[in-house]
Amino acid sequence: QPCIDHVIRVQKGFLKRPQELWRLRSQLHAMRFDFSIDPQGLLKSALVGWLSGAKYRIGFAKGQAREHAWRFYHVRMEPNSFHLVDRQLELLEPLGIVAPEVTFGWQEPFEIGQQADFVVKELGWESRGYYVVNPGAGWESRQWSIDRYRTLTQQIFDRYRLRCMVLWGNEKENKLANSIVAGNQEFAQMAPPTSLMLMSGLIRRSRFFVGSDSGPMHLAATVGTPCVAMFGTTRAEYSGPYGLQHRRIQKNYDDGSSSHRRQTSNSAMMEIEVDDVMQAIHNLQLPSFAQSRLAA
């Protein structure tokens, strides 16, 4: 991302380690920041801004920011937008930046492109000749049924002759991916072990993305790949993939506290049927989609 000049890595659990807090404070002060912006709105993110010594700290107001984070801001914003991207962009208004055009500005490193091209070629596929599925999510309540993913990949192949690359990131997700691919190798293949960077390259070369509210879904939106995204314990209109080219599916919303939604079942997700996803894929505005079908 060419707009990012420097990345500062904060150690996990830094709030509980005085030595790490002091090290971070010294590092931030040395960079002499004029202002800080906290789009996350949590205590740990607000504290980073405070530790920076920035004279002008911007964040969300009480009710939007949590854990008393608002107490650490000089300017507390009440957002008017609903989608998370638009809400966060409103934090720029105190700096005179109002309703900017949304561009993610992702630039693929050359070596990542080479690696992604190699993986696709090894599978015997072509760029834009496949789609990706990501069955995992940070919360199990956000996950869809593996059996429905299996049925979906079969129906997509039968209808469009498009093959599926199944993404995974850890051992648990590897098992989910294997369950989708097992017995379906004709039209579904496992992605190799990937870094996030390589995953971005594989998603970028795909025709479209199918999955639930997860990091890879937002990564797909960032690199410009159309998404069909399913929602149950999070709101599609709030945290769905950003942009008109995507399709969001939500039949029900399991309301409640964040803790409840994290620990509850995926019953809201299971109200979404395979036919709902197939219809959303059909409605995607994909360039030359008909021409991409392989001969039966």
Summary of the structure (lengths in Angstrom):
residues: 296
radius of gyration: 21.1
end to end distance: 40.9
largest distance: 64.4
contacts: 881
relative contact order: 0.10
helix: 43%
strand: 12%
